[in-house]
Amino acid sequence: MPQPLLLATGNRHKLIEMRALLGDIPFELVSPHDIGLNLTVEEPFHTYLENATQKARAYAAASGLLSLADDSGLEIDAMNGEPGVFSKQFGGEDMPYPERFALIEKRLAGVPQEQRTARYRCILVLAAPPPDDRLTHVEGVVEGLITAQPRGENGFGYDPIFLLPERGVTMAELTPAEKDAVSHRGRAARKMAEVLRAWK
């Protein structure tokens, strides 16, 4: 029976993505729901690494399982890197994404397309439960541009306004498999898969 690996998130979209990305590792992927764990972890820090570490450690301690957490965000250069680590709270915790897109477009009014550079960044943290307490992390980044109009029905979050210039499509216009191949989370997950294959 493979060792369980807890995916430390309640986000359904992230769970689906991570299960697809980490399908070939020697672990049984479990969600908090699978093990009856209902845990809310604050993310008060100003870096992805600190927030992801806090989540991974909290889930590992509460479950007694090796736990994998992520923190990620959208960094827009013309907005001084915003929304960044506060991407989930940008415009207000409950603001619908179409309204967030409009808010970003208002901030970027008059900025030409070639200067709307941005990136998605993802940090994945793997935490062993006490008393082991080992900790390791990887990073994945994908560069792009912010579109004036949302495009595409796939993906989630800011995907409809994140353009991949070399492909001429937004992240939301890719199939799930295409997105996994190029996304920040996909790049981080492939690095973490190598860590997990060697984990003892």
BAFI-3210 file (N, C-alpha, C; in Angstrom, 3 decimals, decimal comma, padded with zeros to 6 digits):
// residues 200
n [1|2|3|4|5|6|7|8|9|10|11|12|13|14|15|16|17|18|19|20|21|22|23|24|25|26|27|28|29|30|31|32|33|34|35|36|37|38|39|40|41|42|43|44|45|46|47|48|49|50|51|52|53|54|55|56|57|58|59|60|61|62|63|64|65|66|67|68|69|70|71|72|73|74|75|76|77|78|79|80|81|82|83|84|85|86|87|88|89|90|91|92|93|94|95|96|97|98|99|100|101|102|103|104|105|106|107|108|109|110|111|112|113|114|115|116|117|118|119|120|121|122|123|124|125|126|127|128|129|130|131|132|133|134|135|136|137|138|139|140|141|142|143|144|145|146|147|148|149|150|151|152|153|154|155|156|157|158|159|160|161|162|163|164|165|166|167|168|169|170|171|172|173|174|175|176|177|178|179|180|181|182|183|184|185|186|187|188|189|190|191|192|193|194|195|196|197|198|199|200]
n.u [000,855|000,741|002,359|000,389|-000,152|-000,944|-002,847|-002,761|-005,175|-008,404|-009,399|-011,147|-010,480|-007,678|-007,109|-007,944|-006,157|-003,659|-003,860|-003,847|-001,331|000,460|000,226|001,905|003,523|005,006|002,974|-000,126|-002,493|-004,309|-007,120|-008,047|-010,786|-011,069|-009,932|-011,419|-010,698|-011,063|-009,822|-008,772|-006,395|-004,664|-003,289|-001,159|001,144|003,708|004,986|004,982|006,285|006,360|003,602|002,809|004,424|003,415|000,850|001,482|002,897|000,924|-001,134|000,282|000,895|-001,690|-002,765|-000,887|000,329|002,499|002,572|001,474|001,570|000,499|001,269|000,329|000,330|-000,570|001,540|001,798|003,650|003,313|001,738|003,308|003,920|001,612|-001,414|-000,051|001,064|-001,319|-003,328|-005,689|-007,233|-007,556|-009,190|-011,136|-012,225|-014,456|-014,961|-016,164|-014,428|-014,733|-015,210|-012,828|-011,143|-012,022|-011,276|-008,501|-008,105|-008,882|-006,845|-004,765|-005,308|-004,528|-001,995|000,168|-000,148|002,296|003,621|002,284|003,313|003,515|003,473|002,739|003,268|004,258|004,690|005,528|005,321|006,605|005,937|006,966|005,333|005,443|007,511|009,424|009,490|010,758|011,337|010,749|010,971|009,771|009,759|007,660|007,338|005,613|005,727|003,886|001,339|-001,056|-004,349|-006,700|-009,336|-011,171|-010,692|-011,740|-012,918|-011,990|-009,907|-009,253|-009,589|-007,392|-006,957|-008,420|-007,443|-004,776|-002,360|-000,551|002,066|003,619|001,955|-000,373|-002,762|-004,991|-004,529|-006,923|-007,916|-006,714|-006,662|-007,189|-004,970|-003,104|-002,725|-001,599|000,869|002,288|001,843|002,471|001,973|002,092|004,786|006,061|005,026|006,125|008,788|008,493|007,548|009,841|011,278|009,597|009,730|012,188|011,962|012,445]
n.v [-001,193|002,131|004,975|007,537|010,815|013,962|016,387|019,612|021,397|022,872|023,656|022,858|022,980|023,125|020,663|018,859|019,582|019,012|016,276|015,322|016,191|014,919|012,222|010,008|009,303|007,523|007,489|007,618|009,851|011,988|013,949|016,623|016,233|013,510|012,282|013,229|015,688|018,916|021,863|025,152|027,374|030,252|032,728|034,827|036,025|037,784|036,547|033,938|031,583|031,595|031,483|029,063|027,281|027,557|026,446|023,803|022,763|022,984|021,264|018,856|018,472|018,298|016,074|014,038|013,164|013,136|016,182|018,338|021,585|024,582|027,923|030,566|033,059|035,960|038,176|041,409|043,489|046,268|047,041|047,149|044,560|043,672|041,637|039,704|037,998|038,419|037,659|036,128|037,704|040,064|043,066|042,446|039,817|038,287|039,113|038,616|037,021|038,196|040,873|041,487|041,310|043,543|045,550|045,312|045,961|048,614|049,690|049,294|050,886|052,470|051,390|049,945|046,801|045,330|046,132|045,057|043,061|040,066|037,507|034,194|032,714|029,942|028,335|025,299|023,463|020,843|019,062|017,102|015,256|015,892|013,680|014,138|016,410|017,353|019,593|020,870|022,742|023,843|025,821|027,211|029,040|030,994|033,058|035,848|037,930|040,499|040,500|042,772|042,035|039,386|035,942|032,719|029,639|027,720|026,516|028,516|031,210|033,819|033,024|033,637|036,165|035,935|035,898|033,798|034,632|033,305|031,372|032,674|032,518|032,621|031,381|030,240|029,360|027,032|023,423|021,293|019,487|020,737|023,095|022,102|021,345|023,695|025,485|027,431|025,959|023,405|023,289|023,566|021,301|019,167|019,374|018,864|016,262|014,841|015,183|013,754|011,150|010,419|010,465|009,332]
n.w [000,000|-000,991|000,554|002,080|000,733|001,648|000,073|000,687|000,591|000,161|-002,176|-004,938|-007,679|-007,594|-006,415|-008,420|-010,473|-009,229|-008,749|-011,370|-012,184|-010,473|-010,814|-011,224|-009,092|-006,267|-004,218|-002,394|-003,247|-001,198|-000,138|002,168|002,689|002,137|004,374|006,418|007,488|008,571|008,188|008,697|007,641|008,351|006,125|006,527|005,625|003,664|001,635|-000,809|-000,085|002,738|003,342|002,102|003,493|006,084|005,701|004,846|007,067|009,075|008,148|008,057|010,768|011,864|010,624|010,704|008,456|005,553|003,893|001,265|000,178|-001,538|-002,589|-004,591|-007,208|-009,219|-010,830|-011,831|-013,776|-014,439|-012,387|-010,204|-009,381|-008,189|-008,256|-006,793|-003,909|-002,693|-004,410|-004,191|-002,582|-003,891|-004,598|-002,817|-000,717|-001,572|-004,140|-007,421|-010,145|-012,796|-012,092|-010,850|-013,053|-014,471|-012,705|-012,770|-015,468|-015,429|-013,895|-015,645|-017,789|-020,800|-020,893|-023,145|-024,969|-025,159|-022,908|-020,811|-019,172|-017,248|-014,699|-013,634|-010,534|-008,594|-005,519|-004,117|-001,166|000,723|003,586|006,275|008,886|012,494|014,471|012,549|010,715|008,385|005,641|002,420|-000,668|-003,915|-006,954|-009,496|-012,513|-014,934|-017,759|-019,125|-020,700|-019,899|-020,974|-022,546|-022,734|-021,274|-022,208|-023,147|-021,659|-019,977|-017,215|-014,260|-011,834|-012,645|-015,230|-017,704|-018,470|-018,774|-021,014|-023,191|-024,971|-026,970|-027,869|-028,460|-027,126|-024,274|-020,906|-020,206|-022,582|-023,169|-023,201|-020,298|-020,186|-021,870|-020,439|-018,063|-019,002|-019,390|-017,311|-014,288|-011,948|-012,973|-013,760|-011,282|-010,014|-011,487|-010,752|-008,008|-008,112|-008,772|-006,400|-004,669|-005,683|-004,849|-002,157|001,132]
ca.u [000,000|001,602|002,235|-000,488|000,342|-002,091|-002,849|-003,234|-006,047|-009,813|-009,756|-011,475|-009,719|-006,281|-007,059|-008,022|-004,889|-002,542|-004,019|-003,406|000,096|001,274|-000,360|002,863|004,451|004,719|002,184|-001,577|-002,902|-005,562|-007,533|-008,550|-012,120|-010,906|-009,557|-012,292|-009,997|-011,606|-008,814|-008,585|-005,081|-004,480|-002,143|-000,952|002,497|003,876|005,666|004,348|006,969|005,904|002,209|002,750|005,052|002,455|-000,200|002,016|003,201|-000,327|-001,818|001,090|000,734|-003,078|-003,109|000,151|000,705|003,286|001,591|001,953|000,770|001,021|000,761|000,630|-000,306|-000,331|002,352|001,692|004,755|002,832|001,057|004,332|003,880|000,298|-001,842|000,967|000,700|-002,701|-004,183|-007,014|-007,983|-007,526|-010,497|-012,074|-012,200|-015,568|-015,205|-016,119|-013,264|-014,966|-015,052|-011,383|-010,567|-012,364|-010,465|-007,146|-008,113|-008,945|-005,500|-003,846|-005,810|-003,487|-000,727|000,136|-000,114|003,642|004,089|001,421|004,006|003,071|003,838|002,165|004,316|003,754|005,613|005,024|006,077|006,373|006,251|006,777|004,726|006,315|008,708|010,354|009,501|011,517|010,640|011,431|010,072|010,146|009,062|007,354|006,977|005,327|005,640|002,815|000,838|-002,448|-005,211|-007,716|-010,618|-011,060|-010,935|-011,641|-013,861|-011,349|-009,080|-009,931|-008,848|-007,048|-006,587|-008,957|-006,743|-003,342|-002,042|000,745|002,346|004,156|000,846|-001,455|-004,002|-004,941|-004,477|-008,284|-008,231|-006,020|-007,285|-006,496|-003,665|-002,213|-002,395|-000,689|002,199|002,995|001,487|003,366|001,746|002,608|006,246|006,437|004,648|007,085|009,975|008,162|007,435|011,200|011,578|008,801|010,212|013,417|011,688|012,561]
ca.v [000,000|003,313|005,962|008,646|012,186|014,851|017,637|020,528|022,441|022,566|024,202|021,735|023,108|022,763|019,222|018,194|019,820|018,319|014,833|015,074|016,481|014,050|010,893|008,905|009,224|006,344|007,875|007,699|011,234|012,126|015,322|016,767|015,622|012,048|011,809|013,863|016,814|020,241|022,739|026,462|027,905|031,641|032,995|036,247|036,476|038,570|035,756|032,650|030,520|031,586|031,027|027,637|026,566|027,546|025,472|022,442|022,352|022,841|020,047|017,707|018,299|017,920|014,785|013,027|012,699|013,977|017,116|019,193|022,814|025,554|029,287|031,054|034,337|036,668|039,375|042,290|044,441|047,650|047,282|046,938|043,185|043,278|041,389|038,917|037,058|038,698|037,451|035,605|038,747|041,294|043,670|041,969|038,354|037,644|039,742|037,683|037,267|039,200|042,215|041,668|041,593|044,932|046,385|045,290|046,706|050,037|050,061|049,202|051,725|053,230|050,646|049,130|045,353|044,796|046,516|044,416|041,828|039,491|036,094|033,358|032,077|028,922|027,679|024,078|023,090|019,501|019,018|015,839|015,510|015,676|014,447|014,263|017,856|017,783|020,590|021,218|023,486|024,090|026,974|027,201|030,370|031,110|034,462|036,144|039,302|040,670|040,922|043,773|041,340|037,970|034,987|031,312|029,116|026,701|027,041|029,225|032,383|034,861|032,396|034,260|037,401|035,668|035,517|033,177|035,275|032,413|030,554|033,554|032,154|032,769|030,121|029,691|028,799|025,754|022,264|021,015|018,859|021,771|024,006|021,411|021,257|024,992|026,366|027,574|024,834|022,227|023,305|023,275|019,918|018,236|019,405|018,194|014,828|014,296|015,130|012,697|009,851|010,119|010,651|008,138]
ca.w [000,000|-001,020|001,635|001,699|000,626|001,801|-000,681|001,736|000,058|-000,031|-003,477|-005,826|-008,924|-007,325|-006,177|-009,726|-011,167|-008,588|-008,986|-012,745|-012,314|-009,630|-010,907|-011,404|-007,962|-005,441|-003,056|-002,583|-003,028|-000,451|000,153|003,535|002,746|002,154|005,707|007,398|008,113|008,261|008,767|008,079|007,991|007,934|005,253|006,831|005,282|002,449|000,611|-001,116|000,645|004,134|003,397|001,772|004,603|007,186|005,373|004,824|008,443|009,830|007,699|008,469|012,210|012,176|010,017|010,874|007,116|004,672|003,335|000,176|000,087|-002,490|-002,630|-005,926|-007,490|-010,476|-010,624|-013,001|-013,642|-014,481|-011,111|-009,171|-008,893|-007,673|-006,875|-006,132|-002,846|-002,292|-005,582|-003,793|-001,876|-004,677|-004,809|-001,803|-000,619|-002,283|-005,443|-008,553|-011,005|-013,851|-011,516|-010,652|-014,371|-014,790|-011,825|-013,320|-016,730|-015,064|-013,444|-016,783|-018,888|-021,490|-020,965|-024,373|-024,769|-024,950|-021,574|-019,810|-018,800|-015,974|-014,535|-012,598|-009,735|-007,668|-004,601|-003,489|000,029|001,236|005,013|006,990|010,198|013,649|014,877|011,421|010,448|007,212|004,833|001,180|-001,553|-005,309|-007,541|-010,919|-013,020|-016,369|-018,159|-020,064|-020,817|-019,465|-022,076|-022,218|-022,644|-020,904|-023,289|-022,797|-020,658|-019,153|-016,145|-013,171|-011,374|-013,613|-016,506|-018,922|-018,876|-018,819|-022,392|-023,493|-026,264|-027,992|-028,379|-028,887|-026,427|-022,823|-020,175|-020,188|-023,904|-023,279|-022,562|-019,030|-020,423|-022,412|-019,345|-017,146|-019,617|-019,419|-016,196|-013,135|-011,039|-013,661|-013,694|-009,893|-009,685|-012,083|-009,881|-006,751|-008,383|-008,682|-004,964|-004,049|-006,129|-004,099|-000,724|001,973]
c.u [000,892|001,326|001,292|000,257|-000,874|-001,893|-003,530|-004,010|-007,483|-010,307|-009,933|-010,654|-008,260|-006,138|-007,066|-006,696|-003,757|-002,646|-003,545|-001,887|000,977|000,825|000,627|003,895|004,060|004,013|000,702|-002,006|-004,251|-005,842|-007,942|-009,922|-012,015|-010,638|-010,375|-011,644|-010,588|-010,724|-008,739|-007,259|-004,974|-003,235|-001,772|000,335|002,553|004,719|004,905|004,958|006,495|004,478|002,102|003,361|004,098|001,367|000,321|002,287|001,926|-001,056|-001,047|000,900|-000,660|-003,405|-002,128|000,657|001,677|002,311|002,232|001,012|001,356|000,517|001,209|-000,086|000,099|000,410|002,349|002,708|004,288|002,025|002,004|004,254|002,576|-000,435|-000,921|000,430|-000,735|-003,687|-005,583|-007,871|-008,139|-008,939|-011,510|-012,195|-013,265|-015,851|-015,138|-014,969|-013,552|-014,823|-013,576|-010,701|-010,803|-011,523|-009,031|-007,091|-008,164|-007,555|-004,514|-004,286|-004,671|-002,143|-000,773|000,363|001,283|004,223|003,228|002,015|003,588|003,583|002,961|003,333|003,669|004,903|004,907|005,935|005,636|006,838|005,985|006,186|005,740|006,399|009,726|010,581|010,378|010,662|011,445|010,454|010,665|009,314|008,811|006,868|006,638|005,089|004,511|002,493|-000,604|-003,275|-006,224|-009,079|-010,399|-011,404|-010,804|-012,543|-013,228|-010,553|-009,906|-009,087|-008,627|-006,731|-007,156|-008,248|-005,229|-002,990|-000,642|001,161|002,809|003,074|-000,300|-002,791|-003,844|-004,873|-005,848|-008,718|-007,502|-006,883|-006,574|-005,110|-002,656|-001,775|-001,379|000,742|002,979|002,792|002,551|003,218|002,255|004,125|006,735|006,159|005,625|008,386|009,697|008,025|008,800|011,631|010,877|009,260|011,443|013,183|011,742|011,987]
c.v [001,244|004,249|007,078|009,980|013,101|016,116|018,690|021,701|021,949|023,060|023,061|021,777|022,687|021,265|018,462|018,348|018,995|016,808|014,475|015,206|015,484|012,589|009,738|008,834|008,043|006,687|007,785|009,121|011,274|013,605|015,416|016,107|014,102|011,508|012,482|015,020|018,129|021,271|024,037|027,028|029,329|031,766|034,471|036,837|037,186|037,852|034,448|031,540|030,445|031,059|029,530|026,788|026,457|026,498|024,045|021,937|022,100|021,556|018,798|017,422|017,782|016,510|013,666|012,477|013,667|014,864|018,056|020,390|023,729|026,941|029,851|032,368|034,872|037,959|040,205|043,417|045,894|048,019|046,983|045,550|042,758|042,415|040,452|037,960|037,263|038,510|036,974|036,669|040,025|041,806|043,305|040,456|037,684|038,257|038,698|038,036|038,226|040,640|042,504|041,989|043,059|045,900|046,457|046,108|048,207|050,523|050,113|050,058|052,548|052,537|049,764|047,649|044,841|045,152|045,917|043,074|041,371|038,064|035,470|032,705|031,102|028,388|026,467|023,719|021,711|019,459|017,630|016,149|015,353|014,178|014,643|015,734|018,298|018,687|020,823|021,957|023,601|025,265|026,735|028,569|030,253|032,583|034,663|037,625|039,334|041,209|041,973|043,132|039,883|037,076|033,575|030,913|028,094|027,348|027,688|030,425|033,394|034,311|033,110|035,545|037,186|035,079|034,911|033,650|034,322|031,528|031,414|033,234|032,460|031,385|029,443|029,135|027,470|024,630|022,039|020,408|019,862|022,733|023,368|021,399|022,554|025,834|026,403|026,395|023,538|022,148|022,990|021,815|018,916|018,211|018,646|016,695|014,145|014,182|013,938|011,312|009,420|010,163|009,326|008,401]
c.w [000,000|000,164|001,192|001,656|000,648|000,972|000,180|001,153|000,016|-001,381|-004,480|-007,113|-008,718|-007,099|-007,495|-010,469|-010,565|-008,772|-010,399|-012,869|-011,569|-009,709|-010,951|-010,285|-007,062|-004,131|-003,409|-002,241|-002,327|-000,216|001,616|003,707|002,863|003,555|006,816|008,137|007,632|008,950|007,984|008,570|007,468|007,057|005,397|006,277|003,933|001,397|000,411|-000,260|002,095|004,252|003,127|002,879|005,783|006,948|005,457|006,241|009,246|009,451|008,121|009,956|012,560|011,697|010,349|009,553|006,454|003,902|002,326|000,038|-000,973|-002,145|-003,961|-006,153|-008,846|-010,164|-011,901|-012,852|-013,597|-013,237|-009,948|-008,538|-008,271|-008,706|-006,104|-005,088|-002,359|-003,450|-005,211|-003,139|-002,701|-004,956|-003,747|-001,874|-001,487|-003,652|-006,556|-009,497|-012,160|-013,338|-011,234|-011,980|-014,734|-013,959|-012,336|-014,605|-016,470|-014,645|-014,619|-017,974|-019,488|-021,577|-022,213|-024,084|-024,435|-023,581|-020,450|-019,370|-017,394|-015,887|-013,466|-011,854|-008,751|-006,817|-004,017|-002,322|000,488|002,689|005,573|008,364|011,319|013,946|013,749|011,067|009,282|006,334|003,563|000,280|-002,952|-005,824|-009,020|-011,355|-014,499|-016,680|-019,168|-020,115|-020,337|-020,633|-021,599|-022,019|-022,233|-022,093|-022,747|-021,651|-019,723|-018,025|-015,051|-012,777|-012,489|-015,008|-017,739|-019,354|-018,962|-020,180|-022,474|-024,881|-027,346|-028,597|-028,907|-028,251|-024,940|-022,182|-020,177|-021,536|-024,142|-022,713|-021,224|-019,233|-020,966|-021,315|-018,400|-017,686|-019,482|-018,164|-015,109|-012,176|-011,662|-013,571|-012,278|-009,550|-010,281|-011,276|-008,583|-006,953|-008,289|-007,218|-004,319|-004,469|-005,340|-002,586|000,019|003,359]
res [m|p|q|p|l|l|l|a|t|g|n|r|h|k|l|i|e|m|r|a|l|l|g|d|i|p|f|e|l|v|s|p|h|d|i|g|l|n|l|t|v|e|e|p|f|h|t|y|l|e|n|a|t|q|k|a|r|a|y|a|a|a|s|g|l|l|s|l|a|d|d|s|g|l|e|i|d|a|m|n|g|e|p|g|v|f|s|k|q|f|g|g|e|d|m|p|y|p|e|r|f|a|l|i|e|k|r|l|a|g|v|p|q|e|q|r|t|a|r|y|r|c|i|l|v|l|a|a|p|p|p|d|d|r|l|t|h|v|e|g|v|v|e|g|l|i|t|a|q|p|r|g|e|n|g|f|g|y|d|p|i|f|l|l|p|e|r|g|v|t|m|a|e|l|t|p|a|e|k|d|a|v|s|h|r|g|r|a|a|r|k|m|a|e|v|l|r|a|w|k]
***
